[in-house]
Amino acid sequence: MVHGMTQRKGYFEMPNLPLEGIRIIDFTVVIAGPAATAKLADMGAEVIRVETIQEIGAGGRVNSAKITKEQVQHAPIQRRSYPDGDPGERPWNRGANFNAHSRNKYSMTVDLHKPEGMEILSELVAVSDLVIENHATDFMERRGISYDWLTDIKKDMIMIRMPGYGTTGPNAYWRSFGISAEAQAGRALLNGYTDMAASEIPWRNPADPVHGATAAFAAIVALHYRNRTGKGQLIDMGLSENILGFVGPAFLDYQMNGRVAENLGNRHAYGAPHGCYQSNGEDRWVNITVLNDEEWTGFCNALGNPEWTQEDRFSSAALRLENQDPLDQHVAQWAAQHDHYEIMHLLQKHGVPAGPVMDVADCYNDPHLQERGYFEKVEHPEAGTHLYPGMFFQFSETPLSIVRHTPLLGEHNEYVYKELLGKSDTEYAALEKAGHIGMDYAPHVN
């Protein structure tokens, strides 16, 4: 639970938030989809994850939902995925990635391979507002969950589909993750340092979280449209197309000038100095950005106007771009003599954008983030008590917070089946016996 929240019937009261009263059926996996529903849940929507105990969905709770502690000890990356490197008896409830993006949500289980499972889903659709999924295009089709099927049940239903390449076109049925979508969109080759081969490009891609934020925005727009017109709609969002919009300048350069953009490393297309410079201390770095003459003057004043800053070859933005190599050498020599925080405060005082490169520990202890209350302490019944990244924006009248820990698998079955769908205790027991309801994966699931 989250400190300070009260409970009712085992569930948490949500404060009066912007999306209160909106119910969302969540079929999302991995990062992009869960990021979308997390934002909507944060804003007060009742997000119900539809899961199953009959199979472990790819990228759902964890890819290796039944991994053992012995297996984790031989996989350094996996050790970072669980508290104290221990997956516990039910690792599907302890995975760090899932717990990071599933706060404020509910979880119910149902077997959609059975006709009665689809009937249960149809009952849930009838009392919901929106369905979000980000599987491969054919995933929902194979289960018969089309937009037509949804609107036959609820006429004004909104559905958001978020596959890698959209639901139409030659690539519609291709499988995709953020890294492949970024490559397909031409962005991958704009990452990394100038001397890096394509095979050395770091596996760091914003496509997934950006897609999630865009989907949350689309959901709110569709809900507004429905409020005005009484009509729902289908929203088709391709992951690769979404990230294309963030490569606009490179495409414009090609269209207007015939140039194929190459990665710039830490440099900028028209500003210098611009880069990540090693500062005093072990593996400590600072980012510095100078985009115009005003910032250059501030930069020079911050350094005490040493002789090299007065050289003709650095006297204009164009010349500084032309002479970036010697300019960077001077900046690097200066930065190496100072602490990265010291550099930030000094340059910021003179109107120059600059900031330290922080590791995770730095972020947790950052006084700015602490004063703004960004990290929130959450008690999870199986993953323990930890600080979690909180809200990236706030409303003055309806403050946002993590009011509900990430749900255990099937934690809210009773709420969904009995309170929302009106099932009796006898019906609930029968569905449990039939394999729809549970909080542990079935014995045959590996």
ZASE-840877 format. One line per 2 residues: their letters; for each residue y, z, x of N, C-alpha, C. Coordinates in steps of 0.02 Angstrom, whole numbers. Atoms other than C-alpha are relative to their C-alpha. Example, Ala and Ser with C-alpha at 12.3 -4.5 7.8 and 13.67 -1.06 7.14 Angstrom:
! ZASE-840877
as	-59:0:45:-225:390:615:60:0:45; -59:-3:-42:-53:357:684:55:37:-39;
***
This chain:
! ZASE-840877
mv	-59:0:42:0:0:0:62:0:44; -64:-1:-35:182:-10:48:35:66:-16;
hg	-33:-64:10:278:152:71:54:-6:-53; -54:-3:49:388:198:-75:-15:-34:-66;
mt	16:35:62:300:94:-209:-44:44:-44; 41:-37:48:223:168:-366:-55:-45:-26;
qr	57:38:24:58:115:-441:-10:9:-75; 18:-2:70:3:73:-617:-68:-34:-6;
kg	67:27:9:-181:48:-657:-26:-33:64; 26:26:-63:-216:18:-474:40:-58:28;
yf	-40:56:-24:-83:-117:-457:71:23:9; -68:-21:-15:95:-110:-397:51:-30:-48;
em	-55:25:40:248:-125:-505:46:-42:44; -47:41:-36:355:-269:-447:70:15:-25;
pn	-69:-9:23:543:-243:-451:23:-62:-38; -27:56:38:652:-357:-556:22:-55:49;
lp	-12:52:-50:643:-511:-443:14:-67:-33; -22:64:29:707:-690:-468:-55:-38:-37;
le	53:38:32:537:-765:-513:-47:42:-42; 41:-43:43:472:-621:-616:-16:-37:-65;
gi	22:33:61:370:-686:-763:-31:-68:11; 32:64:-18:309:-843:-672:-68:15:29;
ri	68:-11:-25:121:-850:-645:-24:-64:34; 21:57:-41:50:-964:-509:-73:7:18;
id	70:3:-21:-131:-1014:-480:-2:-31:70; -3:17:-71:-158:-1025:-292:-68:-23:25;
ft	61:28:-30:-291:-1141:-220:13:-17:74; -22:22:-66:-210:-1147:-48:-43:28:57;
vv	38:-19:-60:-289:-1136:126:42:-11:62; -28:7:-68:-242:-1125:311:71:27:2;
ia	-67:-26:-10:-52:-1114:332:51:-29:-51; -53:31:40:55:-1240:235:1:25:-72;
gp	3:-23:69:-3:-1196:60:11:74:-8; -12:-72:4:-16:-1008:87:73:19:16;
aa	-70:-15:-16:159:-1011:164:44:-12:-62; -38:15:61:224:-1090:3:-8:56:-52;
ta	12:-51:51:142:-965:-114:23:69:22; -26:-64:-25:192:-819:-1:74:6:-17;
kl	-71:-2:15:374:-864:-23:13:9:-74; -8:-7:72:354:-880:-210:-20:70:-23;
ad	20:-69:16:261:-714:-219:53:50:22; -54:-44:-24:397:-632:-114:57:3:-50;
mg	-56:3:47:523:-688:-245:-19:22:-70; 18:-33:63:425:-606:-385:-51:-37:-43;
ae	50:35:39:304:-738:-448:-67:36:7; 67:-29:-2:130:-674:-493:-48:-53:25;
vi	42:50:-32:25:-775:-373:-72:25:1; 70:-19:4:-162:-768:-409:-42:-48:41;
rv	45:41:-41:-276:-833:-273:-67:-7:-36; 65:13:31:-429:-914:-351:-50:-12:57;
et	47:3:-55:-573:-882:-231:-71:2:-27; 70:-2:21:-762:-880:-235:-40:40:50;
iq	45:-35:-46:-898:-771:-163:-61:-42:18; 58:43:-11:-1018:-918:-160:7:-44:62;
ei	-10:40:-60:-941:-1010:-12:64:21:34; -59:-17:-39:-815:-983:125:40:-64:10;
ga	-41:60:-6:-677:-1112:107:29:-7:69; -28:12:-66:-614:-1193:266:71:26:4;
gg	-68:-25:-10:-463:-1100:330:24:46:-55; -21:-44:53:-463:-983:181:16:69:27;
rv	-13:-67:-27:-479:-800:225:-7:-2:76; 10:12:-71:-551:-834:397:-55:-51:5;
ns	52:51:-7:-655:-978:461:-69:30:12; 64:-33:-13:-790:-858:520:0:66:-38;
ak	-7:-59:42:-791:-737:376:-54:52:13; 53:-48:-13:-953:-656:433:-11:10:75;
it	6:-8:-72:-918:-649:618:-13:74:17; 17:-69:-20:-985:-495:709:44:21:58;
ke	-40:-26:-55:-901:-382:835:-25:-27:67; 28:27:-62:-1020:-445:970:25:-71:12;
qv	-24:69:-7:-968:-625:936:74:-1:19; -72:-3:-14:-784:-578:940:13:17:73;
qh	-10:-21:-69:-802:-495:1110:-7:-58:50; 10:58:-44:-854:-663:1183:50:-55:-16;
ap	-49:50:18:-706:-755:1106:69:32:2; -66:-33:-8:-535:-697:1172:49:-16:-57;
iq	-46:18:54:-439:-793:1038:-18:37:-64; 22:-36:60:-544:-715:900:17:74:4;
rr	-16:-71:-7:-512:-541:971:70:14:-24; -69:-10:22:-328:-565:935:7:-6:-75;
sy	-4:12:72:-369:-606:755:-16:61:-42; 21:-59:38:-431:-432:707:30:63:32;
pd	-27:-63:-28:-358:-256:726:-49:30:50; 40:-29:-55:-421:-182:890:-59:-44:19;
gd	54:46:-17:-529:-336:911:-64:11:-38; 60:-18:39:-649:-271:778:4:-33:-69;
pg	-1:32:65:-690:-383:629:-21:45:-57; 21:-47:51:-765:-235:537:-58:-26:-43;
er	56:19:43:-896:-242:399:17:-59:-45; -21:56:42:-793:-364:295:59:-36:34;
pw	-53:32:-39:-698:-473:418:46:-45:-41; -43:42:41:-633:-584:278:61:37:-27;
nr	-58:-39:21:-515:-442:234:44:23:58; -35:-27:-59:-456:-407:412:32:-53:43;
ga	-27:53:-42:-407:-577:482:76:0:1; -73:-5:-8:-229:-575:550:36:-58:-34;
nf	-36:58:27:-181:-752:498:3:3:-76; 0:-4:73:-235:-728:318:44:56:-25;
na	-40:-57:22:-155:-557:304:75:-12:9; -71:13:-13:8:-625:373:33:-39:-56;
hs	-32:43:50:35:-752:234:-25:12:-71; 26:-11:68:-51:-674:83:24:65:-30;
rn	-28:-61:29:55:-520:51:28:-16:-69; -29:5:67:117:-490:-127:-40:-44:-48;
ky	41:43:43:-27:-593:-200:-58:40:-31; 60:-27:32:-177:-559:-311:-60:-43:21;
sm	60:38:-14:-357:-614:-284:-52:11:-56; 56:-3:47:-490:-656:-413:-53:-49:24;
tv	54:44:-20:-660:-738:-389:-33:-31:-61; 35:37:53:-750:-868:-493:-37:-57:32;
dl	40:56:-26:-885:-999:-462:16:-62:-41; -22:60:36:-807:-1165:-511:-53:-55:-1;
hk	55:49:3:-971:-1257:-481:-39:7:-65; 34:-11:64:-1033:-1184:-645:47:-15:-58;
pe	-42:16:59:-970:-1242:-816:39:60:-25; -36:-59:25:-926:-1065:-866:57:20:47;
gm	-53:-12:-47:-823:-1051:-708:61:-43:-15; -55:45:18:-719:-1202:-759:32:23:-65;
ei	-28:-25:62:-699:-1125:-931:46:60:14; -42:-57:-19:-633:-965:-852:66:-25:30;
ls	-61:28:-30:-511:-1069:-748:46:-28:-54; -41:29:54:-453:-1160:-905:37:54:-39;
el	-33:-56:35:-415:-992:-987:58:27:42; -54:-23:-44:-313:-942:-835:57:-50:0;
va	-52:52:3:-221:-1108:-837:43:7:-62; -35:-6:63:-174:-1078:-1018:55:53:1;
vs	-49:-54:-2:-76:-922:-971:40:-2:66; -35:7:-64:-1:-988:-808:52:-55:-4;
dl	-56:47:-1:147:-1094:-757:-8:-56:51; -1:47:-56:103:-1184:-597:-64:6:39;
vi	59:1:-44:-45:-1235:-489:21:-32:66; -15:26:-66:-28:-1261:-301:-64:-5:40;
en	58:9:-44:-159:-1333:-184:19:-44:58; -13:42:-59:-160:-1409:-10:-64:-21:35;
ha	63:25:-28:-338:-1469:13:5:-75:14; 5:72:-3:-391:-1644:58:0:-28:-71;
td	-12:28:67:-354:-1760:-88:-60:3:-45; 59:4:44:-533:-1773:-150:-28:69:-19;
fm	27:-66:14:-564:-1584:-152:8:18:-74; -12:-17:70:-485:-1554:-322:-32:-51:-47;
er	30:53:41:-547:-1720:-389:-75:13:-10; 72:-13:5:-728:-1673:-351:-15:58:-46;
rg	9:-57:46:-704:-1515:-453:27:-13:-69; -25:18:66:-624:-1605:-597:66:32:-18;
is	-64:-34:13:-458:-1514:-578:56:-49:13; -53:50:-6:-336:-1656:-605:61:24:-40;
yd	-59:-19:38:-160:-1647:-672:-10:-15:-75; 14:15:71:-220:-1730:-833:-41:57:-31;
wl	41:-55:26:-351:-1593:-852:43:61:-13; -44:-58:8:-218:-1460:-828:46:-8:-60;
td	-47:9:55:-96:-1536:-952:-35:-6:-68; 37:-3:64:-232:-1555:-1083:-5:73:-24;
ik	4:-71:16:-242:-1365:-1076:70:29:-14; -69:-26:7:-56:-1327:-1053:48:-58:13;
kd	-39:62:-2:65:-1467:-1089:54:0:53; -57:-3:-46:208:-1407:-980:-19:26:70;
mi	24:-24:-65:102:-1364:-827:34:-38:57; -26:29:-62:175:-1396:-655:-56:4:52;
mi	51:0:-53:58:-1446:-514:31:-28:64; -22:23:-65:99:-1462:-329:-62:-14:43;
rm	55:19:-45:-21:-1557:-217:29:-14:69; -29:2:-67:4:-1546:-29:-49:-26:53;
pg	47:25:-51:-128:-1651:62:37:-29:60; -32:24:-61:-96:-1722:235:42:-61:-9;
yg	-34:64:5:-44:-1895:180:16:-20:-72; -13:15:69:-10:-1881:-5:-63:-21:-37;
tt	59:15:41:-126:-1931:-147:-8:-74:-14; 6:72:8:-96:-2120:-142:8:-33:68;
gp	-7:37:-63:-96:-2255:-8:-63:-2:41; 61:9:-40:-221:-2309:125:-26:63:34;
na	21:-61:-36:-224:-2138:210:-12:60:-46; 0:-55:48:-235:-2034:52:-60:47:9;
yw	60:-42:-4:-412:-1971:87:-16:22:72; 9:-24:-68:-390:-1936:271:6:76:2;
rs	-7:-72:-12:-416:-1756:328:57:11:49; -57:-11:-44:-269:-1677:415:15:75:9;
fg	-31:-64:-13:-198:-1521:495:71:-15:26; -69:10:-21:-19:-1494:551:5:-40:64;
is	-5:33:-65:-53:-1555:728:-13:-75:-6; 13:71:9:-126:-1721:670:54:-34:-41;
ae	-54:29:40:10:-1747:540:62:-11:44; -58:8:-43:143:-1720:673:-9:-60:47;
aq	13:58:-42:60:-1848:785:9:-64:-40; -6:58:43:51:-1970:640:73:-15:-17;
ag	-71:9:17:236:-1942:605:43:-16:61; -38:17:-60:287:-1978:785:36:58:32;
ra	-36:-57:-28:348:-1803:819:-34:30:61; 36:-34:-54:212:-1744:937:24:-23:69;
ll	-22:26:-65:272:-1857:1078:71:19:18; -67:-24:-14:445:-1780:1064:-2:73:23;
ng	9:-68:-23:375:-1609:1114:-14:2:75; 21:-9:-69:345:-1540:1287:53:-21:50;
yt	-45:18:-54:423:-1576:1455:-5:-75:15; -4:73:-11:473:-1749:1516:-58:-27:41;
dm	54:24:-43:332:-1759:1643:-69:14:-29; 64:-17:31:196:-1707:1520:-34:-62:-29;
aa	39:51:34:57:-1825:1468:-13:22:-72; 12:-16:71:15:-1834:1283:-54:53:-7;
se	55:-48:4:-143:-1734:1317:21:71:18; -24:-66:-21:-38:-1590:1385:49:31:-49;
ip	-49:-25:48:75:-1570:1234:-23:66:-30; 21:-65:26:73:-1388:1177:-19:-3:-73;
wr	22:-4:70:-17:-1346:1015:45:48:-37; -48:-39:38:138:-1281:929:34:-48:-47;
np	-27:48:46:187:-1370:771:30:34:-61; -33:-29:59:312:-1326:634:-17:-35:-65;
ad	13:40:61:241:-1453:510:-26:43:-57; 30:-41:53:138:-1323:414:51:47:-33;
pv	-48:-45:33:270:-1188:385:58:-37:-33; -53:39:30:403:-1320:351:-24:-30:-66;
hg	29:27:62:288:-1400:222:-3:54:-54; 3:-55:47:264:-1230:142:68:16:-30;
at	-68:-15:25:451:-1198:129:23:-54:-48; -19:56:44:478:-1371:53:-36:5:-67;
aa	38:-7:62:340:-1341:-74:28:56:-44; -29:-55:39:417:-1175:-126:65:-24:-33;
fa	-62:28:28:583:-1265:-150:-16:-47:-58; 18:47:53:499:-1402:-252:-24:37:-62;
ai	24:-39:57:414:-1271:-362:58:27:-41; -58:-29:35:580:-1188:-403:39:-54:-37;
va	-35:56:32:661:-1357:-441:-38:-22:-63; 40:21:58:517:-1405:-556:4:52:-57;
lh	-7:-52:51:529:-1238:-646:68:-5:-35; -67:9:29:715:-1267:-672:1:-60:-47;
yr	5:60:42:679:-1441:-738:-36:15:-66; 37:-17:60:551:-1371:-859:42:43:-47;
nr	-43:-42:43:675:-1241:-921:50:-43:-39; -49:44:33:797:-1383:-962:-32:-48:-51;
tg	29:55:40:676:-1509:-1035:-64:19:-37; 63:-19:30:517:-1416:-1083:-59:-39:28;
kg	53:43:-29:417:-1537:-973:-21:25:68; 26:-14:-67:305:-1499:-826:-2:-65:39;
ql	8:61:-38:267:-1623:-689:-46:11:60; 43:0:-59:154:-1669:-544:44:-15:61;
id	-38:9:-61:229:-1652:-370:-49:-19:55; 44:27:-51:146:-1757:-234:36:5:67;
mg	-33:-12:-63:189:-1697:-59:-46:-14:59; 39:14:-60:120:-1774:100:26:40:59;
ls	-20:-41:-57:122:-1658:251:34:-43:54; -28:42:-53:156:-1801:373:69:-28:-20;
en	-64:26:22:297:-1872:266:54:53:2; -49:-54:0:381:-1703:254:28:10:70;
il	-25:-11:-68:391:-1683:442:37:-60:26; -37:60:-20:453:-1862:460:75:10:-7;
gf	-71:-11:12:619:-1805:389:35:38:55; -29:-40:-54:643:-1692:540:2:-39:66;
vg	-3:44:-59:629:-1838:662:51:-55:-13; -49:51:21:774:-1931:581:39:-33:55;
pa	-39:32:-53:883:-1958:736:-39:-49:42; 41:45:-40:739:-2036:832:-12:-66:-37;
fl	12:61:39:702:-2158:691:64:-41:-6; -64:35:5:886:-2199:671:17:-35:65;
dy	-12:30:-66:901:-2232:859:-41:-64:8; 42:60:-4:756:-2353:848:26:-55:-46;
qm	-24:49:48:825:-2439:694:64:-33:23; -66:27:-19:1001:-2459:764:1:-30:70;
ng	-5:20:-71:968:-2480:950:-64:-27:30; 63:25:-26:786:-2529:968:-31:44:52;
rv	28:-46:-50:750:-2377:1077:-54:44:-31; 53:-46:20:589:-2279:1063:13:66:35;
ae	-19:-65:-28:635:-2096:1088:-56:30:42; 47:-37:-41:551:-1995:1224:20:74:-2;
nl	-17:-71:2:541:-1807:1239:51:16:54; -55:-19:-45:690:-1724:1322:-13:66:35;
gn	12:-66:-28:605:-1564:1376:46:50:-35; -46:-48:29:734:-1427:1350:72:-27:-3;
rh	-67:28:-1:881:-1545:1364:21:-26:-69; -29:22:63:994:-1612:1228:25:-72:8;
ay	-20:70:-2:1044:-1790:1182:72:-9:23; -71:10:-19:1231:-1762:1210:34:63:28;
ga	-31:-60:-26:1259:-1585:1274:-32:23:65; 25:-27:-64:1244:-1511:1449:52:49:26;
ph	70:-19:-10:1203:-1387:1515:-33:21:-65; 39:-18:59:1067:-1364:1387:-72:10:23;
gc	67:-10:-24:904:-1282:1433:-23:72:-2; 31:-66:-5:791:-1134:1463:-4:16:75;
yq	-8:-16:-71:831:-1050:1628:-32:67:16; 32:-63:-21:733:-918:1722:54:49:22;
sn	-49:-52:-16:830:-756:1734:-33:52:46; 26:-53:-43:808:-599:1838:-56:38:-36;
ge	57:-33:31:642:-512:1806:-61:-45:-2; 63:37:-1:461:-563:1796:-9:-40:-65;
dr	10:45:56:439:-714:1682:51:12:-56; -54:-9:48:606:-686:1597:44:-62:0;
wv	-35:63:9:705:-832:1528:56:8:-51; -56:-1:47:864:-870:1433:17:-72:-19;
ni	-22:65:24:918:-1017:1326:76:-4:-1; -72:11:-1:1093:-1086:1352:16:-69:-27;
tv	-20:63:31:1180:-1221:1251:75:-11:7; -71:20:-4:1345:-1308:1292:4:-71:-28;
ln	-1:65:33:1383:-1452:1174:69:-34:1; -67:31:0:1571:-1480:1194:43:31:54;
de	-44:-24:-53:1719:-1451:1309:23:71:-11; -20:-68:14:1770:-1292:1221:-53:50:24;
ew	54:-44:-23:1600:-1213:1254:-6:-3:76; 3:5:-73:1605:-1279:1433:53:45:32;
tg	-53:-43:-26:1771:-1192:1461:-20:74:-6; 24:-68:8:1698:-1031:1390:-54:17:50;
fc	54:-10:-49:1546:-1051:1502:28:12:69; -30:-7:-67:1652:-1074:1657:36:67:6;
na	-36:-65:-1:1761:-923:1613:-49:58:6; 50:-54:-2:1605:-816:1586:-27:9:70;
lg	27:-2:-68:1544:-860:1761:54:17:52; -54:-14:-48:1716:-823:1838:27:-62:33;
np	-25:64:-25:1755:-1008:1865:-16:-12:74; 18:15:-70:1658:-1033:2027:19:-72:18;
ew	-25:65:-23:1706:-1184:2132:-39:-58:-29; 40:57:22:1561:-1293:2076:17:-21:-71;
tq	-17:18:69:1618:-1285:1894:62:-45:-3; -61:40:0:1780:-1373:1946:-11:-70:30;
ed	14:65:-30:1695:-1523:2024:10:-56:-52; -15:56:44:1745:-1691:1952:-62:-23:-39;
rf	60:26:32:1565:-1736:1912:-21:42:-61; 14:-42:59:1562:-1594:1783:61:5:-46;
ss	-64:-7:34:1735:-1625:1711:1:-25:-72; 4:23:70:1681:-1709:1548:-72:4:-24;
aa	67:-3:28:1534:-1705:1429:-44:-57:25; 38:58:-23:1481:-1880:1480:-22:8:73;
lr	18:-9:-70:1486:-1837:1665:-51:56:9; 50:-54:-4:1392:-1675:1638:-70:-25:-19;
le	64:31:18:1255:-1774:1550:-27:-42:57; 20:45:-54:1252:-1898:1693:-24:38:61;
nq	16:-40:-60:1237:-1759:1821:-37:64:-18; 35:-60:23:1119:-1640:1733:-42:33:54;
dp	44:-30:-51:1002:-1616:1881:38:49:45; -37:-49:-42:1132:-1540:2000:33:55:-43;
ld	-29:-51:44:1214:-1450:1852:-51:54:-15; 53:-49:15:1049:-1368:1805:-17:43:60;
qh	14:-39:-60:1023:-1315:1985:50:57:8; -51:-52:-4:1188:-1221:1984:-11:54:-53;
va	10:-48:54:1154:-1140:1815:-61:43:14; 61:-37:-14:978:-1091:1868:11:52:55;
qw	-13:-47:-54:1041:-1010:2028:40:60:-26; -39:-54:29:1168:-909:1929:-42:44:-45;
aa	40:-37:48:1046:-860:1791:-51:45:34; 51:-38:-35:917:-799:1917:25:68:24;
qh	-29:-62:-26:1037:-661:1970:14:51:-55; -19:-43:56:1058:-585:1796:-57:9:-49;
dh	48:-15:53:955:-505:1658:13:-47:-59; -9:49:54:924:-620:1510:43:27:-57;
ye	-43:-29:51:1005:-499:1387:73:2:25; -67:-1:-29:1154:-480:1504:33:-68:-7;
im	-26:68:6:1174:-669:1506:20:-15:-72; -15:12:71:1166:-677:1317:66:32:-19;
hl	-60:-36:20:1301:-545:1292:62:-29:33; -57:28:-36:1414:-619:1425:22:-67:-29;
lq	-17:66:25:1406:-797:1362:23:2:-73; -20:-5:71:1415:-750:1178:72:26:-5;
kh	-68:-27:-1:1574:-652:1219:51:-55:11; -45:57:-13:1650:-817:1277:-14:-60:-45;
gv	10:53:49:1590:-917:1127:-53:-52:18; 53:46:-21:1439:-997:1210:-66:20:-31;
pa	66:-17:28:1274:-1004:1113:-51:14:55; 50:-19:-50:1142:-913:1216:-42:56:-29;
gp	45:-52:24:993:-803:1184:-59:8:45; 58:-12:-42:849:-721:1277:-63:-30:-31;
vm	67:22:24:673:-793:1264:-42:64:-5; 34:-64:11:581:-646:1187:-75:-10:-12;
dv	71:0:18:396:-609:1181:-8:43:-63; 12:-36:62:314:-522:1033:24:72:4;
ad	-22:-69:-8:348:-349:1102:76:5:-4; -73:1:4:532:-393:1125:23:-5:-72;
cy	-19:9:70:542:-450:945:-9:64:-40; 13:-62:36:463:-292:878:52:54:15;
nd	-47:-52:-21:587:-187:976:72:-23:-1; -67:28:-1:738:-298:951:46:41:-46;
ph	-43:-42:42:882:-187:889:31:-37:-59; -28:39:56:954:-328:783:-49:-4:-58;
lq	50:6:53:793:-356:687:-15:68:-31; 13:-67:26:766:-169:672:55:22:-48;
er	-55:-20:43:939:-139:599:-2:-38:-67; 4:39:62:910:-278:472:-64:14:-39;
gy	61:-19:35:742:-203:426:-49:-57:-9; 41:60:8:649:-365:458:-74:17:-3;
fe	71:-17:-1:480:-290:502:-13:56:-50; 16:-49:51:399:-193:361:-70:30:12;
kv	64:-34:-10:260:-63:375:-42:-7:-64; 45:10:57:113:-105:263:-67:34:14;
eh	66:-31:-4:-44:-2:233:-51:-44:-35; 54:41:29:-198:-109:206:-64:40:2;
pe	59:-45:3:-358:-21:150:-54:-16:52; 52:16:-49:-466:-115:276:28:-23:67;
ag	-29:24:-63:-349:-189:406:43:53:33; -40:-54:-28:-252:-27:432:75:-9:-12;
th	-73:0:9:-65:6:443:33:-35:59; -33:40:-52:41:-119:538:69:-22:-24;
ly	-64:32:16:214:-193:546:-12:-74:-10; 7:70:16:223:-364:466:69:-33:-1;
pg	-64:36:10:360:-496:475:19:1:-74; -21:-7:69:462:-472:318:35:-62:-26;
mf	-34:54:34:586:-578:222:51:-34:46; -47:36:-42:687:-714:305:66:-14:-35;
fq	-65:-1:34:824:-704:174:-2:55:-52; -5:-55:48:886:-575:51:48:-18:-56;
fs	-45:5:57:966:-570:-121:37:66:-7; -38:-62:5:1106:-445:-147:-20:42:-61;
et	15:-35:63:1054:-402:-326:-74:15:-9; 72:-11:8:865:-414:-311:-33:-1:69;
pl	26:-2:-68:813:-359:-136:-76:-15:2; 70:19:-8:647:-430:-75:-34:46:50;
si	38:-39:-48:510:-335:14:-74:-13:-11; 73:5:9:322:-328:39:-20:59:-43;
vr	16:-54:46:272:-228:-113:-75:5:-13; 72:-2:12:87:-269:-113:-35:-26:62;
ht	37:23:-59:-32:-280:34:-41:-62:-16; 43:58:9:-136:-436:60:-62:21:-38;
pl	56:-22:42:-273:-430:-72:-67:-5:35; 71:6:-19:-453:-393:-32:-30:-55:-41;
lg	34:52:39:-570:-530:-87:-20:28:-68; 18:-21:68:-584:-512:-276:29:66:-22;
eh	-27:-66:15:-477:-355:-278:27:6:-71; -33:-3:65:-392:-400:-441:-42:-33:-56;
ne	44:30:51:-543:-464:-538:9:34:-68; -6:-35:64:-528:-330:-670:66:-16:-34;
yv	-65:16:29:-343:-364:-695:-1:-70:-31; -1:69:25:-368:-552:-713:-47:-9:-59;
yk	50:11:52:-527:-549:-817:14:41:-63; -5:-44:58:-491:-400:-928:71:-1:-31;
el	-68:-4:28:-301:-393:-944:28:-68:-17; -29:66:14:-252:-576:-930:-42:-41:-47;
lg	44:44:38:-405:-660:-1004:-35:37:-58; 27:-38:56:-459:-520:-1122:-75:7:-3;
ks	72:-7:-1:-640:-508:-1066:-19:73:-12; 25:-68:13:-738:-357:-1128:-40:24:60;
dt	40:-27:-54:-833:-241:-1014:-68:-34:4; 66:34:2:-995:-324:-1070:5:-70:29;
ey	-9:68:-27:-929:-499:-1033:13:3:75; -16:-7:-71:-862:-441:-866:-64:13:41;
aa	63:-16:-34:-1031:-368:-817:-45:-61:4; 41:60:1:-1118:-529:-867:25:-51:51;
le	-29:47:-48:-999:-635:-762:-12:24:72; 15:-28:-66:-1026:-517:-616:-72:-15:19;
ka	71:13:-12:-1214:-537:-633:-12:-74:14; 8:72:-8:-1194:-726:-642:29:-26:66;
gh	-25:20:-66:-1109:-729:-471:72:-22:2; -70:19:0:-930:-759:-523:44:54:32;
ig	-43:-56:-18:-861:-587:-486:-31:41:56; 24:-42:-55:-875:-488:-326:54:9:53;
md	-46:-12:-55:-788:-424:-171:-33:-11:67; 37:17:-60:-921:-474:-45:-30:-70:-10;
ya	31:65:6:-986:-647:-7:-75:7:-15; 70:-1:19:-1156:-686:-79:-44:-4:62;
ph	44:-3:-60:-1306:-658:39:-13:-67:33; 17:65:-30:-1336:-844:63:57:-31:38;
vn	-59:29:-33:-1160:-876:129:2:22:72; -3:-15:-71:-1149:-887:318:70:-12:27;
***
